[in-house]
Amino acid sequence: MPSVSVIVPAFNRTKFLALAVQSAVNQTYPDWELIIADDGSGEETQLYLRGITSSAVRIVRLEHSGNPSLVRNAAAAAACGRYLAFLDSDDEWAPQKLERQMAALSNQPQCRWSYSACRHIDENGCLIPKKRPAPEAPDGWIFRQLLRLEIGIAMPTVVAERALFAEVGGFDEQQLFGEFHDLCLRMALKSAVVVVREPLCSVRVHGEHYSSDRTANHAGWLRLYKKMAAITDDPELRTYCVRMQADESLKLAAAHADKSEYRAAWTAFGHGLAFSWRFPRWWWAAFRGAIRRLIPRTAAGALRTRPPGK
């Protein structure tokens, strides 16, 4: 059995997928298998997948769902390795990625998962310079820093015990956005983490990202903070989660308003109002971010539909 099962969800984007797969095949760490869960891709990607002949690569074929968590869970269910490593189909690994992180995990047996630094590249693979230096990535017990977004962990940087992944329930298939952050938060409650501060992967920035839907994105983060408020037993963090729900409800209302979805916008605003009134800054943010979008447009819409002479 391999030590590491590499999990790759795929849906089209064949050019990027081929680069991601090649970066996994090029690893200096030899003891791995690669599981590609294909979410009903088109013929071009199917042709590419049929051309992979390595016995270390397995394809899990699925009907299209558009749910990344479901696809990744399907790949993880087929995995044999003690560890799972996550690689999205548009990202790439440095050749020494698994070697460095497996060594770090071996040296810190109390840690059941690991992450590394990363860099960002554009669709052509060119490095995107950082606007400011990133703070030093922490290790150990990092739930608080993760929840408060003091740090972020990119998908392709993580290697985790398969048993830990199963213990926390894998990816939440109802969490359509922020699903990887949600997974990391739940793992951070169960285990300390060891970090490799060397950038060992490249996250590609391009126009085809699944998370480009603003309304669904804010709805996902709203759900995540509601979930974490119920999980954490720290009163301060629970209050933080409620405040973040308030912020996300306003962002969701504004996103709906920008798309002229006024009924959905008012629903999101009302949802936030139910638990946000106690935060003074929420009222100013509500006016600046949502109410001023809603009232003039809603009023204008009412005038346009008002019968003549009324």
URZISUL-V431001 format. One record per pair of residues at least 24 apart in sequence whose C-alpha atoms are under 6 Angstrom apart, sorted by the first residue. I is the first residue (numbers start at 1). GAP is how many residues later the second one is. Records with the same first field share a line. If there is no record, write none. Layout:
BEGIN
I: GAP, GAP
END
This chain:
BEGIN
2: 29, 30, 79
3: 28, 29, 78, 79
4: 28, 77, 79, 80
5: 27, 28, 29, 74, 76, 79
6: 28, 29, 78, 79, 80
7: 28, 79
8: 28, 79, 80
9: 27, 28, 62, 63
10: 28, 29, 79
11: 27, 28, 30
12: 29, 33
14: 31
16: 74
17: 72, 73
20: 69, 71, 72
23: 69, 70
26: 69
27: 68, 69
28: 67, 68
29: 69, 70
33: 24
35: 24
37: 38
38: 24
39: 24, 25
40: 24
69: 102, 104
70: 103
82: 79, 80
83: 77, 78, 79
84: 75, 76, 78
85: 73, 74
86: 70
87: 69
91: 111, 112, 113
92: 109, 110
93: 108
94: 106, 107
97: 103
111: 81, 82
112: 49
113: 46, 47, 80
114: 44, 45, 79, 80, 81
115: 42, 43, 80
116: 41, 79, 80, 81
117: 80, 81, 82
118: 81, 82, 83, 84
119: 83
120: 82, 83, 84
121: 83
122: 82, 83
123: 83
139: 54, 55, 56
140: 52, 53
141: 51
143: 42, 45
176: 44
177: 40, 43
215: 37, 40
218: 30, 34
222: 26
246: 26, 30
253: 37
254: 36
END
